[in-house]
Amino acid sequence: MARPGFGKRSVPDDQGPRTGATFAHLPPREASVAALIDRLPDGAAIDIKTLSKEHPDYGQQAMASALKAISTVGHLRRVRERLDGERTQWVQRTYFSRTPRSDAWWWQFLSGGVSPVEAPPEPPRPVHPPERTPAYTALAALGRTDARMTLSAHECTALEPLAAEWLARGVPVPHLVQALTSGLPGTVHAPGALARKRLTDKMPPEPEHAPEQAAPLRIMECTGCGAPGRPEALPGGLCRACRDGDAAPETRGDPHVHVRVDRLRSLIVR
């Protein structure tokens, strides 16, 4: 396991069931490494050295190449993320998805949103609303609760938007019926007009919504060499040098590379 706050993070969206064919679209080496990462719990260390120790068949260089390929297909992204409520503490996390995702999906997810590209499409809305909505049904039931408040079909349809607003504000149907039938005068000459007045005058306040949490601040890193960059500059999670095959895993130990990377990180944070 990595230190608390670091390591693997599974994406929150539906990743599909885990089957023997989950990673069949990958070459054997990459499929084996992806299956290993998929089985690890959140918070597990999945850096190159740790994975090469856990996997009996591949060393560090092979593991680095496999991670780059898995990132290119869209299964993972490495990021540096600032902790909630902290201004200075950053953690390195690797987000993993059992289902391969596009660059657009990762871009939206890392910015705190949900990708409109791969989100499931909304079912088509009917041209005409259903005849019997909960609001309409509640209005039609007033006459069975108190005959003085019997409404016609036309009145139920006209008052339906007001009753629906009550339900949308969290009022249960029995409470809505009670508000329209309690304390009635001895004779009700216009039940539709009385229902409209009560629905309007006694409209409950809108419920308070919890404040939205700010999107986490994240900086994507190249899966191959760790160089920071914007998501659009790292297609497949790789920088240009790693995509062209110019960056080798050994460059992680080069102090000059670390100096340049640290300078780039400081510029991004500013």
VEXTORDO-344368 format. One record per residue (C-alpha): residue number from 1; x, y, z. Coordinates in pm, 1 decimal. Example, Ala and Ser with C-alpha at 12.3 -4.5 7.8 and 13.67 -1.06 7.14 Angstrom:
2
1_1230.0_-450.0_780.0
2_1367.0_-106.0_714.0
***
This chain:
270
1_0.0_0.0_0.0
2_110.2_354.1_-65.7
3_120.4_624.1_199.0
4_-225.7_747.6_306.4
5_-370.6_970.5_33.9
6_-141.5_838.4_-238.3
7_-160.5_544.2_-477.2
8_-436.9_396.1_-690.8
9_-779.3_558.1_-722.3
10_-1065.8_392.9_-910.6
11_-1282.0_625.0_-1117.7
12_-1632.5_663.4_-968.7
13_-1822.6_583.7_-1289.2
14_-1954.0_240.9_-1381.5
15_-1658.6_32.5_-1499.3
16_-1849.4_-277.7_-1599.0
17_-1812.4_-625.8_-1448.2
18_-1472.8_-792.8_-1414.1
19_-1456.7_-1092.6_-1649.0
20_-1189.8_-1301.0_-1815.4
21_-1227.1_-1093.4_-2130.8
22_-1208.8_-751.8_-1962.4
23_-861.4_-675.9_-2100.9
24_-874.6_-899.3_-2408.4
25_-823.5_-593.9_-2630.1
26_-470.2_-549.3_-2487.9
27_-153.6_-743.7_-2575.9
28_-73.2_-1025.1_-2329.7
29_182.8_-826.4_-2129.3
30_-35.0_-517.4_-2097.4
31_-344.2_-728.6_-2022.1
32_-157.1_-904.8_-1739.9
33_-39.6_-576.2_-1585.8
34_-384.5_-415.2_-1622.3
35_-547.0_-715.9_-1454.2
36_-298.1_-687.3_-1166.7
37_-377.1_-317.6_-1116.9
38_-751.1_-384.4_-1144.0
39_-735.1_-638.9_-860.0
40_-543.5_-405.3_-628.4
41_-747.7_-199.9_-378.4
42_-763.6_177.2_-380.3
43_-458.8_325.6_-211.2
44_-226.5_53.2_-337.6
45_116.6_157.9_-461.7
46_130.3_108.7_-838.9
47_456.9_274.1_-928.1
48_694.4_95.3_-1164.5
49_922.5_-48.0_-895.4
50_640.5_-180.0_-678.5
51_452.7_-338.6_-968.2
52_767.6_-506.3_-1100.8
53_822.9_-660.0_-756.2
54_464.1_-785.2_-741.8
55_457.6_-921.4_-1098.3
56_675.7_-1231.8_-1142.0
57_724.3_-1198.8_-1518.8
58_824.3_-838.3_-1590.3
59_1100.4_-608.9_-1469.2
60_1100.5_-231.1_-1436.5
61_1167.6_-150.7_-1801.5
62_896.3_-386.8_-1926.1
63_657.4_-255.8_-1659.2
64_721.6_105.5_-1763.5
65_645.7_21.4_-2126.2
66_330.4_-165.9_-2026.4
67_202.2_126.9_-1817.1
68_258.2_364.2_-2107.0
69_61.2_136.2_-2338.5
70_-220.8_97.1_-2085.5
71_-234.6_475.8_-2048.0
72_-247.3_523.6_-2424.5
73_-546.6_290.9_-2452.6
74_-723.6_496.6_-2184.3
75_-717.8_282.8_-1869.0
76_-518.3_513.8_-1641.2
77_-388.2_866.3_-1583.7
78_-127.7_988.3_-1336.6
79_-196.7_1322.7_-1166.6
80_-75.4_1539.7_-884.0
81_-371.2_1648.4_-673.7
82_-395.4_1906.7_-396.6
83_-566.7_1774.3_-85.4
84_-899.0_1923.6_21.3
85_-849.5_2215.3_259.1
86_-473.6_2215.6_201.5
87_-281.6_2487.0_20.2
88_58.1_2322.8_10.2
89_20.3_1944.9_34.7
90_4.6_1761.2_-295.9
91_-26.7_1387.0_-350.7
92_47.8_1174.3_-655.8
93_-237.9_950.6_-756.4
94_-300.2_714.9_-1044.5
95_-664.3_696.5_-1152.6
96_-758.4_362.2_-1306.0
97_-1063.5_262.3_-1509.1
98_-1143.9_-96.6_-1596.9
99_-1322.9_40.5_-1902.3
100_-1094.6_229.0_-2146.1
101_-1180.9_598.3_-2163.4
102_-1117.0_862.4_-2427.2
103_-898.0_1168.9_-2377.6
104_-1215.5_1381.6_-2368.7
105_-1358.3_1171.5_-2086.1
106_-1039.4_1195.5_-1880.2
107_-1022.0_1569.8_-1944.6
108_-1373.6_1621.4_-1811.2
109_-1322.8_1385.6_-1515.5
110_-995.0_1543.6_-1398.9
111_-1148.5_1890.0_-1421.4
112_-1426.4_1781.5_-1186.0
113_-1702.8_1718.2_-1439.0
114_-1853.8_1422.7_-1620.4
115_-1773.1_1363.6_-1983.6
116_-2061.2_1451.2_-2213.9
117_-1897.0_1237.3_-2481.9
118_-1930.8_901.0_-2308.9
119_-2209.8_966.3_-2058.8
120_-2511.1_741.6_-2130.7
121_-2765.5_923.1_-2347.4
122_-3084.1_1037.5_-2182.7
123_-3393.1_840.1_-2287.3
124_-3607.0_1027.0_-2539.6
125_-3877.0_1232.4_-2376.5
126_-4233.3_1172.2_-2489.5
127_-4392.7_1441.0_-2698.5
128_-4686.7_1459.0_-2457.4
129_-4649.3_1419.8_-2079.1
130_-4819.8_1121.7_-1914.0
131_-5187.2_1174.8_-1846.7
132_-5161.8_1064.6_-1484.5
133_-4869.3_1228.3_-1308.2
134_-4848.9_1212.8_-924.8
135_-4965.6_1575.1_-910.9
136_-5268.7_1504.5_-1132.7
137_-5352.5_1192.4_-933.7
138_-5341.2_1387.2_-606.4
139_-5575.6_1652.5_-743.0
140_-5815.0_1392.3_-877.9
141_-5823.6_1224.7_-534.9
142_-5943.1_1540.1_-354.9
143_-6309.1_1453.2_-419.3
144_-6266.4_1112.4_-256.7
145_-6121.8_1280.5_53.1
146_-6387.3_1552.4_68.2
147_-6669.4_1569.5_-185.5
148_-6674.2_1948.6_-161.7
149_-6334.4_1959.9_-336.4
150_-6424.3_1742.9_-633.8
151_-6239.9_1881.1_-937.4
152_-6311.6_1831.2_-1304.0
153_-6054.3_1684.8_-1543.0
154_-6000.3_2032.5_-1689.4
155_-5937.0_2180.1_-1343.1
156_-5692.2_1899.7_-1254.9
157_-5496.6_1966.2_-1573.2
158_-5492.5_2343.7_-1512.6
159_-5379.2_2305.5_-1150.3
160_-5130.8_2025.6_-1218.5
161_-4822.5_2255.1_-1255.3
162_-4886.4_2415.0_-914.2
163_-4937.0_2076.5_-746.1
164_-4625.7_1941.3_-917.5
165_-4424.6_2231.9_-773.9
166_-4540.5_2135.6_-425.1
167_-4421.2_1778.8_-479.7
168_-4093.2_1903.4_-625.6
169_-4033.3_2098.0_-304.0
170_-4055.1_1781.1_-99.5
171_-4419.2_1783.6_11.7
172_-4565.0_1429.4_26.9
173_-4892.1_1365.1_-155.7
174_-5095.4_1308.8_167.4
175_-4979.3_1646.4_301.1
176_-5075.5_1813.8_-25.8
177_-5424.0_1661.2_-9.9
178_-5459.0_1765.8_354.7
179_-5359.5_2125.5_274.4
180_-5633.0_2144.9_10.0
181_-5912.0_1976.0_205.7
182_-5867.5_2083.8_568.9
183_-6060.2_2377.7_719.0
184_-6310.6_2404.8_432.6
185_-6620.2_2628.8_461.7
186_-6959.4_2462.7_488.0
187_-7026.9_2508.3_118.3
188_-6764.4_2528.4_-156.3
189_-6908.2_2686.8_-469.1
190_-6586.4_2689.7_-675.9
191_-6349.2_2409.8_-567.3
192_-6111.4_2479.7_-856.3
193_-6069.3_2845.6_-760.3
194_-6025.6_2755.6_-393.4
195_-5766.1_2490.4_-477.8
196_-5573.2_2739.9_-692.3
197_-5575.0_3001.4_-415.5
198_-5450.2_2750.9_-156.2
199_-5186.3_2608.2_-388.5
200_-5060.1_2960.8_-453.8
201_-5086.8_3115.3_-106.4
202_-4959.5_2812.5_87.9
203_-4676.7_2721.9_-150.1
204_-4391.9_2587.1_71.4
205_-4043.4_2739.2_39.4
206_-3785.3_2583.9_-185.4
207_-3558.2_2335.9_-6.0
208_-3207.6_2447.2_72.8
209_-2940.1_2279.1_-132.7
210_-2600.9_2186.8_4.1
211_-2324.6_2405.9_-140.9
212_-2139.9_2248.8_-428.3
213_-1788.8_2135.2_-352.4
214_-1516.8_2296.8_-552.5
215_-1350.5_2074.9_-809.5
216_-1015.5_1936.1_-688.1
217_-703.5_2098.0_-823.9
218_-510.0_1844.4_-1028.2
219_-206.2_1847.2_-1255.3
220_-173.8_1559.7_-1498.2
221_165.0_1394.2_-1536.5
222_309.3_1189.3_-1819.7
223_271.0_820.6_-1740.8
224_611.4_753.6_-1890.8
225_845.8_1019.8_-1751.6
226_635.6_1209.8_-1496.6
227_657.6_1546.7_-1674.2
228_358.4_1767.8_-1582.6
229_133.6_1915.2_-1847.9
230_-219.9_2008.6_-1941.8
231_-451.7_1719.7_-2037.9
232_-471.2_1837.0_-2398.7
233_-89.3_1827.4_-2418.5
234_-78.2_1466.3_-2294.3
235_-295.0_1259.2_-2530.9
236_-303.4_904.7_-2407.9
237_-146.6_1029.1_-2086.0
238_194.4_1062.6_-2255.0
239_410.3_1359.9_-2347.3
240_545.5_1399.8_-2699.2
241_884.6_1257.5_-2608.8
242_734.5_940.7_-2461.2
243_493.4_900.4_-2752.0
244_786.8_919.7_-2991.3
245_986.7_673.2_-2782.7
246_1258.9_923.4_-2685.7
247_1207.2_900.2_-2310.0
248_1330.3_587.0_-2134.9
249_1237.9_482.2_-1781.9
250_1596.5_538.9_-1670.7
251_1548.8_914.8_-1708.9
252_1356.8_914.0_-1382.4
253_1686.9_883.5_-1202.0
254_1854.0_1167.3_-1393.6
255_1885.6_1463.2_-1152.7
256_1881.1_1711.2_-1441.5
257_1541.5_1580.0_-1550.7
258_1407.0_1617.8_-1197.2
259_1530.1_1976.9_-1182.4
260_1352.7_2063.5_-1506.8
261_1033.7_1886.7_-1397.3
262_1033.2_2069.6_-1063.3
263_1065.7_2403.2_-1244.1
264_772.0_2317.1_-1469.1
265_560.1_2215.6_-1168.5
266_635.7_2542.2_-992.4
267_527.8_2738.0_-1300.7
268_199.4_2544.2_-1324.2
269_119.2_2593.5_-957.1
270_169.3_2968.9_-995.9
***
